[in-house]
């Protein structure tokens, strides 16, 4: 093979590699586009939530008493301040049943 043919072959190979590189760069650019990343994140969150819900439902079916106790404890934790205020009012009323009879 003479030098001119080798040169033309090298140029053709370089053009082919350049085209492959540009295609790869465009594909990478499309993968890191903000809209694509946002959609991928949404899809992953939805998938994890669905899988988590299915897993939780399976665990509740395996042991409903423990799940009920856990849910009750969580609800009591959420309602701790209103319950504390209620019990405080009941305690004050129990200790002092007739507040009108007091001097004051």
BAPAPA-777005 format. One record per atom (N, C-alpha, C): atom name; residue in three letters; x, y, z. Coordinates in Angstrom, 2 decimals. Each point is the difference from the previous one (the first is absolute). Layout:
# residues N
{site = CA; code = ALA; X = X; Y = Y; Z = Z} $
...
# end
This chain:
# residues 104
{site = N; code = UNK; X = 0.85; Y = -1.16; Z = 0.00} $
{site = CA; code = UNK; X = -0.85; Y = 1.16; Z = 0.00} $
{site = C; code = UNK; X = 0.91; Y = 1.23; Z = 0.00} $
{site = N; code = UNK; X = -0.28; Y = 0.92; Z = -0.88} $
{site = CA; code = UNK; X = 0.84; Y = 1.18; Z = -0.07} $
{site = C; code = UNK; X = -0.43; Y = 1.00; Z = 1.06} $
{site = N; code = UNK; X = 0.75; Y = 1.06; Z = 0.11} $
{site = CA; code = UNK; X = -0.22; Y = 0.99; Z = 1.07} $
{site = C; code = UNK; X = -1.32; Y = 0.74; Z = -0.19} $
{site = N; code = UNK; X = -0.34; Y = 0.30; Z = -1.23} $
{site = CA; code = UNK; X = -1.25; Y = 0.74; Z = -0.23} $
{site = C; code = UNK; X = -1.21; Y = -0.83; Z = 0.39} $
{site = N; code = UNK; X = 0.01; Y = -1.26; Z = -0.28} $
{site = CA; code = UNK; X = -1.11; Y = -0.88; Z = 0.38} $
{site = C; code = UNK; X = -0.07; Y = -0.16; Z = 1.51} $
{site = N; code = UNK; X = 1.15; Y = -0.10; Z = 0.65} $
{site = CA; code = UNK; X = 0.03; Y = -0.09; Z = 1.46} $
{site = C; code = UNK; X = -0.53; Y = 1.28; Z = 0.62} $
{site = N; code = UNK; X = 0.36; Y = 1.13; Z = -0.60} $
{site = CA; code = UNK; X = -0.48; Y = 1.30; Z = 0.49} $
{site = C; code = UNK; X = -1.51; Y = 0.08; Z = -0.14} $
{site = N; code = UNK; X = -0.54; Y = -0.37; Z = -1.14} $
{site = CA; code = UNK; X = -1.45; Y = 0.06; Z = -0.22} $
{site = C; code = UNK; X = -0.73; Y = -0.96; Z = 0.96} $
{site = N; code = UNK; X = 0.58; Y = -1.14; Z = 0.23} $
{site = CA; code = UNK; X = -0.61; Y = -0.94; Z = 0.94} $
{site = C; code = UNK; X = 0.02; Y = 0.58; Z = 1.43} $
{site = N; code = UNK; X = 1.09; Y = 0.64; Z = 0.38} $
{site = CA; code = UNK; X = 0.10; Y = 0.61; Z = 1.32} $
{site = C; code = UNK; X = -1.00; Y = 1.14; Z = 0.13} $
{site = N; code = UNK; X = -0.16; Y = 0.81; Z = -1.04} $
{site = CA; code = UNK; X = -0.97; Y = 1.11; Z = 0.03} $
{site = C; code = UNK; X = -1.42; Y = -0.55; Z = 0.13} $
{site = N; code = UNK; X = -0.31; Y = -1.04; Z = -0.76} $
{site = CA; code = UNK; X = -1.34; Y = -0.60; Z = 0.07} $
{site = C; code = UNK; X = -0.25; Y = -0.58; Z = 1.39} $
{site = N; code = UNK; X = 1.00; Y = -0.64; Z = 0.56} $
{site = CA; code = UNK; X = -0.14; Y = -0.56; Z = 1.35} $
{site = C; code = UNK; X = -0.18; Y = 1.12; Z = 1.02} $
{site = N; code = UNK; X = 0.73; Y = 1.09; Z = -0.17} $
{site = CA; code = UNK; X = -0.14; Y = 1.13; Z = 0.91} $
{site = C; code = UNK; X = -1.38; Y = 0.62; Z = -0.10} $
{site = N; code = UNK; X = -0.53; Y = 0.12; Z = -1.20} $
{site = CA; code = UNK; X = -1.35; Y = 0.54; Z = -0.18} $
{site = C; code = UNK; X = -1.04; Y = -0.92; Z = 0.64} $
{site = N; code = UNK; X = 0.19; Y = -1.29; Z = -0.14} $
{site = CA; code = UNK; X = -0.92; Y = -0.95; Z = 0.61} $
{site = C; code = UNK; X = 0.04; Y = 0.10; Z = 1.53} $
{site = N; code = UNK; X = 1.20; Y = 0.08; Z = 0.57} $
{site = CA; code = UNK; X = 0.14; Y = 0.15; Z = 1.46} $
{site = C; code = UNK; X = -0.60; Y = 1.32; Z = 0.47} $
{site = N; code = UNK; X = 0.18; Y = 1.07; Z = -0.80} $
{site = CA; code = UNK; X = -0.56; Y = 1.30; Z = 0.35} $
{site = C; code = UNK; X = -1.53; Y = -0.07; Z = 0.02} $
{site = N; code = UNK; X = -0.58; Y = -0.67; Z = -0.99} $
{site = CA; code = UNK; X = -1.46; Y = -0.15; Z = -0.05} $
{site = C; code = UNK; X = -0.50; Y = -0.80; Z = 1.20} $
{site = N; code = UNK; X = 0.71; Y = -1.07; Z = 0.36} $
{site = CA; code = UNK; X = -0.37; Y = -0.80; Z = 1.17} $
{site = C; code = UNK; X = 0.08; Y = 0.84; Z = 1.27} $
{site = N; code = UNK; X = 1.05; Y = 0.81; Z = 0.11} $
{site = CA; code = UNK; X = 0.16; Y = 0.86; Z = 1.17} $
{site = C; code = UNK; X = -1.13; Y = 1.01; Z = 0.09} $
{site = N; code = UNK; X = -0.37; Y = 0.62; Z = -1.12} $
{site = CA; code = UNK; X = -1.09; Y = 0.98; Z = 0.02} $
{site = C; code = UNK; X = -1.33; Y = -0.65; Z = 0.38} $
{site = N; code = UNK; X = -0.24; Y = -1.20; Z = -0.48} $
{site = CA; code = UNK; X = -1.21; Y = -0.72; Z = 0.39} $
{site = C; code = UNK; X = -0.01; Y = -0.31; Z = 1.49} $
{site = N; code = UNK; X = 1.15; Y = -0.41; Z = 0.50} $
{site = CA; code = UNK; X = 0.10; Y = -0.29; Z = 1.44} $
{site = C; code = UNK; X = -0.19; Y = 1.26; Z = 0.82} $
{site = N; code = UNK; X = 0.56; Y = 1.11; Z = -0.46} $
{site = CA; code = UNK; X = -0.15; Y = 1.27; Z = 0.71} $
{site = C; code = UNK; X = -1.46; Y = 0.44; Z = 0.01} $
{site = N; code = UNK; X = -0.70; Y = -0.16; Z = -1.11} $
{site = CA; code = UNK; X = -1.41; Y = 0.36; Z = -0.05} $
{site = C; code = UNK; X = -0.83; Y = -0.89; Z = 0.93} $
{site = N; code = UNK; X = 0.31; Y = -1.27; Z = 0.02} $
{site = CA; code = UNK; X = -0.72; Y = -0.92; Z = 0.89} $
{site = C; code = UNK; X = 0.25; Y = 0.36; Z = 1.46} $
{site = N; code = UNK; X = 1.24; Y = 0.34; Z = 0.33} $
{site = CA; code = UNK; X = 0.31; Y = 0.39; Z = 1.38} $
{site = C; code = UNK; X = -0.71; Y = 1.30; Z = 0.36} $
{site = N; code = UNK; X = -0.03; Y = 0.92; Z = -0.92} $
{site = CA; code = UNK; X = -0.68; Y = 1.28; Z = 0.23} $
{site = C; code = UNK; X = -1.49; Y = -0.23; Z = 0.24} $
{site = N; code = UNK; X = -0.60; Y = -0.90; Z = -0.74} $
{site = CA; code = UNK; X = -1.42; Y = -0.30; Z = 0.19} $
{site = C; code = UNK; X = -0.25; Y = -0.67; Z = 1.35} $
{site = N; code = UNK; X = 0.96; Y = -0.83; Z = 0.45} $
{site = CA; code = UNK; X = -0.17; Y = -0.69; Z = 1.30} $
{site = C; code = UNK; X = 0.08; Y = 0.95; Z = 1.17} $
{site = N; code = UNK; X = 0.78; Y = 1.08; Z = -0.10} $
{site = CA; code = UNK; X = 0.18; Y = 0.90; Z = 1.13} $
{site = C; code = UNK; X = -0.83; Y = 1.28; Z = -0.17} $
{site = N; code = UNK; X = -0.94; Y = -0.01; Z = -0.90} $
{site = CA; code = UNK; X = -0.89; Y = 1.15; Z = -0.15} $
{site = C; code = UNK; X = -0.86; Y = 0.12; Z = 1.26} $
{site = N; code = UNK; X = -0.25; Y = 1.21; Z = 0.47} $
{site = CA; code = UNK; X = -0.78; Y = 0.17; Z = 1.23} $
{site = C; code = UNK; X = -1.37; Y = -0.67; Z = -0.04} $
{site = N; code = UNK; X = -0.69; Y = 0.10; Z = -1.13} $
{site = CA; code = UNK; X = -1.32; Y = -0.63; Z = -0.09} $
{site = C; code = UNK; X = 0.11; Y = -1.52; Z = 0.13} $
{site = N; code = UNK; X = 1.02; Y = -0.57; Z = -0.61} $
{site = CA; code = UNK; X = 0.19; Y = -1.46; Z = 0.07} $
{site = C; code = UNK; X = 0.34; Y = -0.42; Z = 1.42} $
{site = N; code = UNK; X = 0.89; Y = 0.74; Z = 0.66} $
{site = CA; code = UNK; X = 0.37; Y = -0.32; Z = 1.38} $
{site = C; code = UNK; X = -1.20; Y = 0.11; Z = 0.92} $
{site = N; code = UNK; X = -0.83; Y = 1.03; Z = -0.22} $
{site = CA; code = UNK; X = -1.19; Y = 0.20; Z = 0.82} $
{site = C; code = UNK; X = -0.96; Y = -1.17; Z = -0.19} $
{site = N; code = UNK; X = -0.22; Y = -0.40; Z = -1.23} $
{site = CA; code = UNK; X = -0.90; Y = -1.12; Z = -0.28} $
{site = C; code = UNK; X = 0.54; Y = -1.30; Z = 0.59} $
{site = N; code = UNK; X = 1.31; Y = -0.22; Z = -0.12} $
{site = CA; code = UNK; X = 0.60; Y = -1.19; Z = 0.59} $
{site = C; code = UNK; X = -0.17; Y = -0.02; Z = 1.52} $
{site = N; code = UNK; X = 0.18; Y = 1.16; Z = 0.63} $
{site = CA; code = UNK; X = -0.18; Y = 0.08; Z = 1.46} $
{site = C; code = UNK; X = -1.45; Y = -0.29; Z = 0.38} $
{site = N; code = UNK; X = -0.94; Y = 0.57; Z = -0.76} $
{site = CA; code = UNK; X = -1.42; Y = -0.26; Z = 0.28} $
{site = C; code = UNK; X = -0.32; Y = -1.48; Z = -0.14} $
{site = N; code = UNK; X = 0.49; Y = -0.60; Z = -1.07} $
{site = CA; code = UNK; X = -0.26; Y = -1.42; Z = -0.22} $
{site = C; code = UNK; X = 0.57; Y = -0.85; Z = 1.12} $
{site = N; code = UNK; X = 1.20; Y = 0.35; Z = 0.45} $
{site = CA; code = UNK; X = 0.63; Y = -0.78; Z = 1.07} $
{site = C; code = UNK; X = -0.77; Y = 0.15; Z = 1.32} $
{site = N; code = UNK; X = -0.44; Y = 1.22; Z = 0.32} $
{site = CA; code = UNK; X = -0.76; Y = 0.22; Z = 1.23} $
{site = C; code = UNK; X = -1.32; Y = -0.76; Z = -0.05} $
{site = N; code = UNK; X = -0.68; Y = 0.06; Z = -1.14} $
{site = CA; code = UNK; X = -1.27; Y = -0.72; Z = -0.13} $
{site = C; code = UNK; X = 0.23; Y = -1.50; Z = 0.14} $
{site = N; code = UNK; X = 1.05; Y = -0.49; Z = -0.62} $
{site = CA; code = UNK; X = 0.31; Y = -1.43; Z = 0.09} $
{site = C; code = UNK; X = 0.30; Y = -0.40; Z = 1.44} $
{site = N; code = UNK; X = 0.82; Y = 0.79; Z = 0.68} $
{site = CA; code = UNK; X = 0.34; Y = -0.32; Z = 1.39} $
{site = C; code = UNK; X = -1.23; Y = 0.08; Z = 0.90} $
{site = N; code = UNK; X = -0.86; Y = 0.99; Z = -0.21} $
{site = CA; code = UNK; X = -1.21; Y = 0.13; Z = 0.82} $
{site = C; code = UNK; X = -0.93; Y = -1.18; Z = -0.23} $
{site = N; code = UNK; X = -0.15; Y = -0.41; Z = -1.23} $
{site = CA; code = UNK; X = -0.86; Y = -1.13; Z = -0.31} $
{site = C; code = UNK; X = 0.55; Y = -1.28; Z = 0.61} $
{site = N; code = UNK; X = 1.31; Y = -0.20; Z = -0.16} $
{site = CA; code = UNK; X = 0.62; Y = -1.19; Z = 0.59} $
{site = C; code = UNK; X = -0.09; Y = 0.03; Z = 1.52} $
{site = N; code = UNK; X = 0.20; Y = 1.17; Z = 0.59} $
{site = CA; code = UNK; X = -0.08; Y = 0.14; Z = 1.45} $
{site = C; code = UNK; X = -1.40; Y = -0.27; Z = 0.51} $
{site = N; code = UNK; X = -1.00; Y = 0.50; Z = -0.71} $
{site = CA; code = UNK; X = -1.38; Y = -0.24; Z = 0.41} $
{site = C; code = UNK; X = -0.35; Y = -1.48; Z = -0.09} $
{site = N; code = UNK; X = 0.45; Y = -0.65; Z = -1.05} $
{site = CA; code = UNK; X = -0.26; Y = -1.44; Z = -0.15} $
{site = C; code = UNK; X = 0.70; Y = -0.78; Z = 1.11} $
{site = N; code = UNK; X = 1.22; Y = 0.39; Z = 0.32} $
{site = CA; code = UNK; X = 0.74; Y = -0.68; Z = 1.07} $
{site = C; code = UNK; X = -0.69; Y = 0.22; Z = 1.35} $
{site = N; code = UNK; X = -0.44; Y = 1.23; Z = 0.26} $
{site = CA; code = UNK; X = -0.69; Y = 0.29; Z = 1.26} $
{site = C; code = UNK; X = -1.31; Y = -0.77; Z = 0.10} $
{site = N; code = UNK; X = -0.74; Y = -0.07; Z = -1.09} $
{site = CA; code = UNK; X = -1.25; Y = -0.75; Z = 0.02} $
{site = C; code = UNK; X = 0.25; Y = -1.48; Z = 0.27} $
{site = N; code = UNK; X = 1.05; Y = -0.54; Z = -0.55} $
{site = CA; code = UNK; X = 0.33; Y = -1.40; Z = 0.24} $
{site = C; code = UNK; X = 0.36; Y = -0.22; Z = 1.46} $
{site = N; code = UNK; X = 0.77; Y = 0.92; Z = 0.58} $
{site = CA; code = UNK; X = 0.38; Y = -0.13; Z = 1.41} $
{site = C; code = UNK; X = -1.21; Y = 0.13; Z = 0.91} $
{site = N; code = UNK; X = -0.94; Y = 0.89; Z = -0.33} $
{site = CA; code = UNK; X = -1.21; Y = 0.16; Z = 0.80} $
{site = C; code = UNK; X = -0.82; Y = -1.28; Z = -0.05} $
{site = N; code = UNK; X = -0.08; Y = -0.62; Z = -1.16} $
{site = CA; code = UNK; X = -0.75; Y = -1.24; Z = -0.11} $
{site = C; code = UNK; X = 0.68; Y = -1.13; Z = 0.78} $
{site = N; code = UNK; X = 1.30; Y = 0.05; Z = 0.10} $
{site = CA; code = UNK; X = 0.72; Y = -1.03; Z = 0.76} $
{site = C; code = UNK; X = -0.24; Y = 0.13; Z = 1.50} $
{site = N; code = UNK; X = -0.05; Y = 1.23; Z = 0.50} $
{site = CA; code = UNK; X = -0.14; Y = 0.22; Z = 1.44} $
{site = C; code = UNK; X = -0.89; Y = 1.22; Z = 0.25} $
{site = N; code = UNK; X = -1.31; Y = -0.16; Z = -0.07} $
{site = CA; code = UNK; X = -0.90; Y = 1.14; Z = 0.14} $
{site = C; code = UNK; X = -0.03; Y = 0.60; Z = 1.41} $
{site = N; code = UNK; X = 0.22; Y = -0.79; Z = 1.02} $
{site = CA; code = UNK; X = -0.03; Y = 0.52; Z = 1.37} $
{site = C; code = UNK; X = 1.15; Y = 0.97; Z = 0.23} $
{site = N; code = UNK; X = 1.19; Y = -0.36; Z = -0.42} $
{site = CA; code = UNK; X = 1.14; Y = 0.89; Z = 0.15} $
{site = C; code = UNK; X = -0.18; Y = 1.26; Z = -0.83} $
{site = N; code = UNK; X = -0.56; Y = -0.13; Z = -1.18} $
{site = CA; code = UNK; X = -0.24; Y = 1.18; Z = -0.84} $
{site = C; code = UNK; X = -1.01; Y = 0.93; Z = 0.66} $
{site = N; code = UNK; X = -1.05; Y = -0.57; Z = 0.56} $
{site = CA; code = UNK; X = -1.00; Y = 0.81; Z = 0.70} $
{site = C; code = UNK; X = 0.59; Y = 0.69; Z = 1.22} $
{site = N; code = UNK; X = 0.82; Y = -0.71; Z = 0.74} $
{site = CA; code = UNK; X = 0.64; Y = 0.61; Z = 1.18} $
{site = C; code = UNK; X = 0.94; Y = 1.12; Z = -0.42} $
{site = N; code = UNK; X = 0.74; Y = -0.23; Z = -1.06} $
{site = CA; code = UNK; X = 0.90; Y = 1.04; Z = -0.49} $
{site = C; code = UNK; X = -0.76; Y = 1.23; Z = -0.48} $
{site = N; code = UNK; X = -1.08; Y = -0.23; Z = -0.73} $
{site = CA; code = UNK; X = -0.81; Y = 1.12; Z = -0.48} $
{site = C; code = UNK; X = -0.62; Y = 0.75; Z = 1.16} $
{site = N; code = UNK; X = -0.47; Y = -0.71; Z = 1.00} $
{site = CA; code = UNK; X = -0.58; Y = 0.65; Z = 1.18} $
{site = C; code = UNK; X = 1.06; Y = 0.84; Z = 0.72} $
{site = N; code = UNK; X = 1.18; Y = -0.54; Z = 0.15} $
{site = CA; code = UNK; X = 1.08; Y = 0.75; Z = 0.65} $
{site = C; code = UNK; X = 0.34; Y = 1.25; Z = -0.79} $
{site = N; code = UNK; X = 0.04; Y = -0.11; Z = -1.30} $
{site = CA; code = UNK; X = 0.30; Y = 1.16; Z = -0.85} $
{site = C; code = UNK; X = -1.08; Y = 1.06; Z = 0.12} $
{site = N; code = UNK; X = -1.27; Y = -0.42; Z = -0.01} $
{site = CA; code = UNK; X = -1.09; Y = 0.97; Z = 0.13} $
{site = C; code = UNK; X = -0.01; Y = 0.66; Z = 1.37} $
{site = N; code = UNK; X = 0.31; Y = -0.76; Z = 1.02} $
{site = CA; code = UNK; X = 0.10; Y = 0.60; Z = 1.34} $
{site = C; code = UNK; X = 1.15; Y = 1.00; Z = 0.07} $
{site = N; code = UNK; X = 1.07; Y = -0.31; Z = -0.67} $
{site = CA; code = UNK; X = 1.13; Y = 0.93; Z = -0.05} $
{site = C; code = UNK; X = -0.41; Y = 1.29; Z = -0.71} $
{site = N; code = UNK; X = -0.72; Y = -0.13; Z = -1.10} $
{site = CA; code = UNK; X = -0.43; Y = 1.20; Z = -0.72} $
{site = C; code = UNK; X = -0.98; Y = 0.84; Z = 0.82} $
{site = N; code = UNK; X = -0.82; Y = -0.66; Z = 0.82} $
{site = CA; code = UNK; X = -1.02; Y = 0.71; Z = 0.78} $
{site = C; code = UNK; X = 0.44; Y = 0.24; Z = 1.44} $
{site = N; code = UNK; X = 1.29; Y = -0.02; Z = 0.28} $
{site = CA; code = UNK; X = 0.46; Y = 0.08; Z = 1.38} $
{site = C; code = UNK; X = -0.33; Y = 1.34; Z = 0.66} $
{site = N; code = UNK; X = 0.13; Y = 1.10; Z = -0.68} $
{site = CA; code = UNK; X = -0.29; Y = 1.30; Z = 0.61} $
{site = C; code = UNK; X = -1.49; Y = 0.19; Z = 0.28} $
{site = N; code = UNK; X = -0.89; Y = -0.27; Z = -0.95} $
{site = CA; code = UNK; X = -1.43; Y = 0.13; Z = 0.34} $
{site = C; code = UNK; X = -0.42; Y = -0.96; Z = 1.11} $
{site = N; code = UNK; X = 0.55; Y = -1.21; Z = 0.00} $
{site = CA; code = UNK; X = -0.34; Y = -0.95; Z = 1.06} $
{site = C; code = UNK; X = 0.53; Y = 0.47; Z = 1.35} $
{site = N; code = UNK; X = 1.20; Y = 0.55; Z = 0.02} $
{site = CA; code = UNK; X = 0.55; Y = 0.52; Z = 1.25} $
{site = C; code = UNK; X = -0.84; Y = 1.15; Z = 0.52} $
{site = N; code = UNK; X = -0.44; Y = 0.88; Z = -0.90} $
{site = CA; code = UNK; X = -0.86; Y = 1.12; Z = 0.43} $
{site = C; code = UNK; X = -1.33; Y = -0.52; Z = 0.53} $
{site = N; code = UNK; X = -0.58; Y = -1.00; Z = -0.64} $
{site = CA; code = UNK; X = -1.25; Y = -0.59; Z = 0.46} $
{site = C; code = UNK; X = 0.16; Y = -0.60; Z = 1.38} $
{site = N; code = UNK; X = 1.04; Y = -0.80; Z = 0.19} $
{site = CA; code = UNK; X = 0.21; Y = -0.63; Z = 1.31} $
{site = C; code = UNK; X = 0.31; Y = 1.04; Z = 1.07} $
{site = N; code = UNK; X = 0.67; Y = 1.07; Z = -0.37} $
{site = CA; code = UNK; X = 0.26; Y = 1.06; Z = 0.97} $
{site = C; code = UNK; X = -1.31; Y = 0.66; Z = 0.42} $
{site = N; code = UNK; X = -0.90; Y = 0.29; Z = -0.94} $
{site = CA; code = UNK; X = -1.29; Y = 0.60; Z = 0.34} $
{site = C; code = UNK; X = -0.83; Y = -0.96; Z = 0.86} $
{site = N; code = UNK; X = 0.01; Y = -1.28; Z = -0.35} $
{site = CA; code = UNK; X = -0.74; Y = -0.97; Z = 0.80} $
{site = C; code = UNK; X = 0.56; Y = -0.10; Z = 1.41} $
{site = N; code = UNK; X = 1.33; Y = 0.05; Z = 0.12} $
{site = CA; code = UNK; X = 0.63; Y = -0.07; Z = 1.32} $
{site = C; code = UNK; X = -0.38; Y = 1.22; Z = 0.84} $
{site = N; code = UNK; X = 0.01; Y = 1.17; Z = -0.59} $
{site = CA; code = UNK; X = -0.36; Y = 1.22; Z = 0.72} $
{site = C; code = UNK; X = -1.46; Y = -0.06; Z = 0.43} $
{site = N; code = UNK; X = -0.88; Y = -0.48; Z = -0.86} $
{site = CA; code = UNK; X = -1.42; Y = -0.12; Z = 0.36} $
{site = C; code = UNK; X = -0.21; Y = -1.04; Z = 1.09} $
{site = N; code = UNK; X = 0.76; Y = -1.06; Z = -0.04} $
{site = CA; code = UNK; X = -0.14; Y = -1.04; Z = 1.01} $
{site = C; code = UNK; X = 0.48; Y = 0.50; Z = 1.36} $
{site = N; code = UNK; X = 1.12; Y = 0.74; Z = -0.01} $
{site = CA; code = UNK; X = 0.55; Y = 0.53; Z = 1.25} $
{site = C; code = UNK; X = -0.87; Y = 1.11; Z = 0.57} $
{site = N; code = UNK; X = -0.69; Y = 0.73; Z = -0.87} $
{site = CA; code = UNK; X = -0.78; Y = 1.15; Z = 0.43} $
{site = C; code = UNK; X = -1.38; Y = -0.09; Z = -0.66} $
{site = N; code = UNK; X = -0.90; Y = -0.81; Z = 0.57} $
{site = CA; code = UNK; X = -1.30; Y = -0.21; Z = -0.65} $
{site = C; code = UNK; X = -0.92; Y = 1.20; Z = 0.04} $
{site = N; code = UNK; X = 0.15; Y = 0.91; Z = 0.98} $
{site = CA; code = UNK; X = -0.89; Y = 1.16; Z = 0.13} $
{site = C; code = UNK; X = 0.82; Y = 1.29; Z = 0.02} $
{site = N; code = UNK; X = 0.41; Y = 0.50; Z = -1.15} $
{site = CA; code = UNK; X = 0.83; Y = 1.21; Z = 0.01} $
{site = C; code = UNK; X = -0.79; Y = 1.24; Z = 0.40} $
{site = N; code = UNK; X = -1.35; Y = -0.03; Z = -0.04} $
{site = CA; code = UNK; X = -0.80; Y = 1.17; Z = 0.37} $
{site = C; code = UNK; X = 0.01; Y = 0.25; Z = 1.49} $
{site = N; code = UNK; X = 0.21; Y = -1.02; Z = 0.83} $
{site = CA; code = UNK; X = -0.04; Y = 0.12; Z = 1.45} $
{site = C; code = UNK; X = 1.26; Y = 0.58; Z = 0.59} $
{site = N; code = UNK; X = 1.02; Y = 0.17; Z = -0.80} $
{site = CA; code = UNK; X = 1.28; Y = 0.50; Z = 0.51} $
{site = C; code = UNK; X = -0.08; Y = 1.52; Z = 0.26} $
{site = N; code = UNK; X = 0.79; Y = 0.47; Z = 0.94} $
{site = CA; code = UNK; X = 0.16; Y = 1.43; Z = 0.23} $
{site = C; code = UNK; X = 1.05; Y = 0.49; Z = -0.97} $
{site = N; code = UNK; X = -0.25; Y = 1.07; Z = -0.62} $
{site = CA; code = UNK; X = 1.07; Y = 0.43; Z = -0.85} $
{site = C; code = UNK; X = -0.41; Y = 0.97; Z = -0.93} $
# end
